[in-house]
Amino acid sequence: DGDLKFSLESVKKLKELMDENTHINPRMVVSMANYSPCDEKDLPEEFQSVCKREDASMIFERLSLAVQDDLCEICANAACAGCF
């Protein structure tokens, strides 16, 4: 994400954490706007520096989108070409 680099496994773990939070009954959640992966105890260590940034929520959202379940890992990233 920009000049930030993270391992694929850590980004997958981030998405897993974020997806778990979105599947909670909406009546029990105050607001997704108040949710932050930084509050998760299982958040990979390499994201701790992101948690200190004001744009952390936007970074986490973009990283989560980078590993969509419906695309293969190779084709989901802009660095590859020729998959379609």
Salt bridges, closest charged atoms under 4 A:
ASP1 OD1 - ARG62 NE 2.52
GLU9 OE2 - LYS12 NZ 3.86
GLU16 OE2 - LYS13 NZ 3.41
ASP19 OD2 - LYS15 NZ 3.15
ASP55 OD1 - ARG53 NE 2.94
GLU73 OE2 - LYS12 NZ 2.18
